[in-house]
């Protein structure tokens, strides 16, 4: 491939080339307190850093802190928690893609936010490049020795929506008035499901509904929430289900009681 042709390769094509060069990743860390093994962030970065540089790909992370809180442990000590939403821009200098992944961290000191950000980035990279540990995350027998990874459904180029910037008057409802005459719009049942999922995600992250809604809009940057297509609602429901599953799995591994 000539240098000129190489520069014309699309970002998606380049990412697929990086993916093909990766093999199975081994779990190199162990949480002695909870008794499970996991893949460390250091190993994920070691697997990817050189390959991404060789292909001219830069990843630019940013994080929104959803909430911080303190719980008491069984022995009466304080434990600090943080929930974040990580956003990751992948670029080759001419094209860009943006993905996202939530993260939750806990620490008895001041590193809860850092650990949440680390977990979000690691999970995003593992899902983006389909880095397998050889375990089945849906097998309940793996809970005690695997840190689960989940798919990230945020693909900007596939979400044909436009977000609304004002939602202060929407209360716990992600949607305004819908034009009933428009074809293939999401029905009230699906809109209700999305609102319920947002409320559930807010409870898990101990944050308010408006922050969860803002995060959802950032995942689907072109959505028109006042004219939501039926297929778009399906994508959002699937995305929120994965976000809820990821958050619950992280809380379970941290030994945190999951709110009903």
N, C-alpha and C positions, 0 to 999 in steps of 0.2 A: 504494500500500500504506500503510495507516495505521500509526502508530507502534506501536500495540498488536499489530497483526498482524505487523509487522516483528520484534518481540521474540519472537514465537512461532515464527519460522522455525528449523528444526532446524540444528544445526551442520553436518551433512553437506550440507544444501541450501545453506547459506551458502558453504561451501568450493567447491561446484560453481559458484556464481555467480562467485567469484573466479577460478576456473579458466577460465571462459568469457571473462573480461575480458582474459586474457593472450594475447599473440601470440608468435611465434617469438623466441627469444633468441639474440643474436649472441655468438660467441666473441670476447672482448675482451682476452684475455691470451695470452701466448706464453712457453713454456719454451724458451729459446734453447739450453740445454745438451742437452735431449732432442729438441728440434725439433718440438714439437707445440703446437697452439693449444688454449685451454680457456676456459670460461666462469668469470669471477671470482666470488667470493662477494659482492663489493661490488655487481656488476650484478644478481645474483639478489635481494639484499636491496632494491636500489633498485626493482626491478620489483614487489616484493611489499609493502614496508613500508606505503605509503600505502593500498593497496587493502585490506590486512588491517585497518588502523586504521579505515578507513571502514566496514567490515563488523563492527567490534567484536570482532575475533579476536586473541587473545594466544597466542604460542608461548613456552612455558617449557622451555628446554633443560637437560639434565643429562647428565653424562658419567662413564663408568666407565673408568678406565685399565686396559686389559688387560695391557699389558706395555711396558717400555722396554728398549732394548738399543743397543749401539754396534757398528758395523762399520767396517772400514778401507776407504778408497777406494783406487782404483788408484794414486793418487799418495802413498799412505801416510798420509793425514790421517784423522782420526776423524770419523765421521758418526753423529749421534744419531737414533734411530728411536723411534717410539711408535705403539702401536695402541690405539684406544679404541672403546667402544660408546656411541653417542649415543642418548639417549632424549628424545623431544620431545612435550610435552603441548600439545595445541591446545584452547583453551577460549573460549567466548563468555560466560562467567560463570555459566552454568547447566548446560551440557553440556561434556563433555570426551572427547577421543580421544587415545590415546597411540601413537606410532609410533617406530621405531628404525632406525638405520643405522650400520654400522661405518665407521671411518676410520683411515687410516695416514698418518703424517707423518714427514718427515725434515728435519733441519737441522743445520748444522755448529755452531750455537750452542745456545741453550736454548729454541728455539721449536718443537721437534718435536711436543710435546703440543698446543700451540695450533694447529699446522697440521693435525694429525689431527682435532681437534675442528671446525675450519673446514671440512675436506673432508666430514666426516660430515654437518654441518648443510646444506651446499650440496647434496649429493647427495639428502638427504632432501627438501628443499624442491622440488628439480627433479622428483623422482619423484612427490611428492604432488600437484603441480599440473601434471604432464605437460608441463613446459617443454621444448620441442623446440629443438634446434640445427639441425635439418634433415638431420642425418647418420644413417646406420644404424649403431648400435653393434655389430651383428653382422657388419659388413663388415670383413674383415681389412685392407683398404686404408685404413681410417680410423684405424688404431692410431697412426700418426705425427702425426695432426693433430687428434685428438679426445680429450678426457678422458671415458671412458665413464661412462654413468649406467645404473643398474639399478633394477628395480622393488623396492619394499619391500612384503613380504607380511604385515607386521604390522598386522592389523586387529582390534583387541580385541573389537569387537562381533560378530565372526564366529567366534571361537575359543572353543568351549564346553568348556573344560577347567579343571581345578584343579591348580596346581603343588604338589609336595611340597617342604617346606623343608629336609628332612634328606636328604643324599646323601653323607655322609662315608664310609659303608660300601659304596658302590656301585662303587668303583674306576673303571675306564673303561667303565662301563655306566650308561646314563641311566635304566634301568628296574629296578623291583623285581619281585616275584612277581606274575604276572597271573592273574586269575580266568578259568580256561579255559572256564567255563560261560557266560560273558557273550557275547552275540551281537555280531557285527561288530567284534571286537577286532583290533588289528593283529597280524599274524603275526610269527614270529621273524625272517623274512627282512627285513621292513621295519624291525624294531627294530635288526637288525644294520647295515642301511644307515645309519640315523640315528646310531648309535654311531661308525661309520666316518667319516661326515661331520663329526661333532663332533671326532674325532681329527685329521682333515685341517685343519679350521679352526683348531684349537689349534696345529698345526705352522706354519701360515701366519702366525698372529699371534704366534708364539713365546710362547705362554702355556700354562697347564696345562688339562687336561680339565675340571676342576671349574669353572673360570671360564667356559669355553665352555658348559657345561651350565647354569650359573646364568643366563648371558645368554639361552640358548634359553628357559628357563622364564620369563624376564621378557618375552619376545616373545609367549608364549602363556600369559597370566597365569591362565587358568582351567582349565588342563589337569590332569588326574589322570594322572600318569606311571605309575601302577600299574594303570590301567585305560584304556589308550590306545585310542581308537576307530580303526578302519581309516582312515576319512576324515581324521581328525586327523593320523595318521601321514603320509598323502599331503601334507597341507598343510605339515607340518614338513620333509619331504624337499624339497619345492619351495622353501621358505624357505631352508633351509641351502644348497641348490645356488646360489641367488642370492647368499647371503652369501659363499660360496667364490669365485664368479665375480667379485664386486665386489672382494674382497681381492686376488685374483690380478691383476686388471686394474690396481689401484692399485700393486701391487708392480712390475708390468711398466713402468708409466709412470714410476715412481721409479728405474728402472734396477736394481732389486734382483733378485738371482738367486732364483728361486722354488724352494723346497725340494721335492724329489721325494716 
